[in-house]
Amino acid sequence: MSSPDVSGAYALSSPEDCLKLYADWAASYDADFAEGMGYVLPAQVASAYLGAGGAGPVLDVGAGTGLLAAALRGLGFQGRIDGVDLSPEMLEKARAKGCYGALVAADITRPLALPASYRGVVSSGTFTHGHVGPEGLPALLAVAEAGALFALSVNAGVWEAKGFPAALAALGDRIRDVALTEAPIYDARAAARDPGHAADRALILTFRRA
Ligand SMILES: C[S@@+](CC[C@H](N)C(=O)[O-])C[C@H]1O[C@@H](n2cnc3c(N)ncnc32)[C@H](O)[C@@H]1O
């Protein structure tokens, strides 16, 4: 059996497949994938969130092994960070980083059993091929306080394909201050490791819950 990789993750088509892939990937994700590919996206989202004035408590969506919380801490963020992810195995790795308050195994496309008190919502690498589209946004808005800041990476290849522009337009005056910046997902290490994905780009979507 081949090791999990970006192509396998992009090809996921069900929550069951997703659970299986990340159960297999959790142990090697940081050292093999993130280090090997030079995965800079969590740092880009952390920087965007703090640069836009983000505060705690913040919810990390699709927290995985906790790289985004580690990036926030690395930039000096001291507020509370909770995390939600489908994969218990990935969350165990996140727990070991010691950056989080609550860590909850849940599907973000369904209503979340979390308090509606987050002043921010962040996410890296979860709104992408084979993962989550704009159908994930309502449950996140439901746990965000009025004025909460969102900083979410969206793989550039799914922005139109999964219908983000229309979904954001449909949210109307429930959100404000919508902005997009483009960012690399990987650094130069990816070219040797996985040339087919080395140049993949993300859009970092920021907005506030009205
Ligand atoms: C590529 S990983 C990104 C993890 C981490 N944020 C990072 O940047 O390293 C995508 C994560 O999204 C999670 N995920 C996929 N679909 C999900 C869903 N419907 N609800 C919650 N988490 C989901 C997966 O379990 C996985 O941990």
The ligand as a Tripos MOL2 file, in Angstrom:
@<TRIPOS>MOLECULE
LIG
   27    29     1     0     0
SMALL
NO_CHARGES

@<TRIPOS>ATOM
      1 C1         -4.8530   18.6600    4.9390 C.3       1 LIG1
      2 S1         -5.3950   18.3960    6.5860 S.3       1 LIG1
      3 C2         -5.0200   19.9950    7.2940 C.3       1 LIG1
      4 C3         -4.7440   19.9110    8.7660 C.3       1 LIG1
      5 C4         -4.1570   21.1840    9.3690 C.3       1 LIG1
      6 N1         -5.1200   22.2400    9.4290 N.3       1 LIG1
      7 C5         -2.9310   21.5910    8.6100 C.2       1 LIG1
      8 O1         -2.9260   22.6390    7.9650 O.co2     1 LIG1
      9 O2         -1.9490   20.8320    8.6650 O.co2     1 LIG1
     10 C6         -7.1800   18.4640    6.4530 C.3       1 LIG1
     11 C7         -7.8990   18.1110    7.7330 C.3       1 LIG1
     12 O3         -9.2910   18.3500    7.5350 O.3       1 LIG1
     13 C8         -9.9930   17.3540    8.2460 C.3       1 LIG1
     14 N2        -11.3440   17.2710    7.7040 N.ar      1 LIG1
     15 C9        -11.7110   16.8770    6.4570 C.ar      1 LIG1
     16 N3        -13.0410   16.9430    6.3230 N.ar      1 LIG1
     17 C10       -13.5380   17.3810    7.5120 C.ar      1 LIG1
     18 C11       -14.8410   17.6440    7.9960 C.ar      1 LIG1
     19 N4        -15.9260   17.4700    7.2330 N.pl3     1 LIG1
     20 N5        -14.9830   18.0690    9.2610 N.ar      1 LIG1
     21 C12       -13.8860   18.2480   10.0670 C.ar      1 LIG1
     22 N6        -12.6240   18.0190    9.6560 N.ar      1 LIG1
     23 C13       -12.4540   17.5950    8.3880 C.ar      1 LIG1
     24 C14        -9.1570   16.0980    8.0730 C.3       1 LIG1
     25 O4         -9.4560   15.1290    9.0470 O.3       1 LIG1
     26 C15        -7.7480   16.6710    8.1580 C.3       1 LIG1
     27 O5         -7.2170   16.6010    9.4660 O.3       1 LIG1
@<TRIPOS>BOND
     1     1     2 1
     2     2     3 1
     3     2    10 1
     4     3     4 1
     5     4     5 1
     6     5     6 1
     7     5     7 1
     8     7     8 2
     9     7     9 1
    10    10    11 1
    11    11    12 1
    12    11    26 1
    13    12    13 1
    14    13    14 1
    15    13    24 1
    16    14    15 ar
    17    14    23 ar
    18    15    16 ar
    19    16    17 ar
    20    17    18 ar
    21    17    23 ar
    22    18    19 1
    23    18    20 ar
    24    20    21 ar
    25    21    22 ar
    26    22    23 ar
    27    24    25 1
    28    24    26 1
    29    26    27 1
@<TRIPOS>SUBSTRUCTURE
     1 LIG1         1 GROUP 0 **** ****
